[in-house]
Amino acid sequence: MGAVRERLPEGRYGRPADARADRQLRIAAVVVGTLFLAVVGWFGWHYVAGSKISAEVIRFAVVSDTEVQVHLEIRKDAGVKGVCTLRSRSEDGAEVGRKDVRVDEAADRIDKVYTIRTTARATTGELVGCTAP
């Protein structure tokens, strides 16, 4: 004869250990997921709402072996001061020039050409980023 398996009466002994573990795992997953979404939402809001100054490179021109001109458009809140960092790279990707540009003008839109001095021939003029105190 084969093994006879007895079935326990339902509800008499509570949930089996596997069901309790599954329930705890689901609760932990929901808590961790909610915290993750809250953190991502906070960083996203802080990035969008906290950004008081931003800029965009319109064009750049390599003028000589030691100079690059970068046409930069800066947008900011009225009265905000800050610094935008520009850099220039050579053909192999090495940084050959860097310049911090102070943004002190009262206007909310600044359209200017800045010159970066380089240590070797550059192939790019890039915006690293802008910060406001």
Secondary structure in CASP SS format (residue, H / E / C, confidence):
PFRMAT SS
TARGET T0000
AUTHOR 0000-0000-0000
METHOD secondary structure of the structure
MODEL  1
M C 1.00
G C 1.00
A C 1.00
V C 1.00
R C 1.00
E C 1.00
R C 1.00
L C 1.00
P C 1.00
E C 1.00
G C 1.00
R C 1.00
Y C 1.00
G C 1.00
R C 1.00
P C 1.00
A H 1.00
D H 1.00
A H 1.00
R H 1.00
A H 1.00
D H 1.00
R H 1.00
Q H 1.00
L H 1.00
R H 1.00
I H 1.00
A H 1.00
A H 1.00
V H 1.00
V H 1.00
V H 1.00
G H 1.00
T H 1.00
L H 1.00
F H 1.00
L H 1.00
A H 1.00
V H 1.00
V H 1.00
G H 1.00
W H 1.00
F H 1.00
G H 1.00
W H 1.00
H H 1.00
Y H 1.00
V H 1.00
A H 1.00
G H 1.00
S C 1.00
K C 1.00
I E 1.00
S E 1.00
A E 1.00
E E 1.00
V E 1.00
I E 1.00
R E 1.00
F E 1.00
A E 1.00
V E 1.00
V E 1.00
S E 1.00
D C 1.00
T C 1.00
E E 1.00
V E 1.00
Q E 1.00
V E 1.00
H E 1.00
L E 1.00
E E 1.00
I E 1.00
R E 1.00
K E 1.00
D C 1.00
A C 1.00
G C 1.00
V C 1.00
K C 1.00
G E 1.00
V E 1.00
C E 1.00
T E 1.00
L E 1.00
R E 1.00
S E 1.00
R E 1.00
S C 1.00
E C 1.00
D C 1.00
G C 1.00
A C 1.00
E E 1.00
V E 1.00
G E 1.00
R E 1.00
K E 1.00
D E 1.00
V E 1.00
R E 1.00
V E 1.00
D C 1.00
E C 1.00
A C 1.00
A C 1.00
D C 1.00
R E 1.00
I E 1.00
D E 1.00
K E 1.00
V E 1.00
Y E 1.00
T E 1.00
I E 1.00
R E 1.00
T C 1.00
T C 1.00
A C 1.00
R C 1.00
A C 1.00
T C 1.00
T C 1.00
G C 1.00
E E 1.00
L E 1.00
V E 1.00
G E 1.00
C E 1.00
T E 1.00
A C 1.00
P C 1.00
END
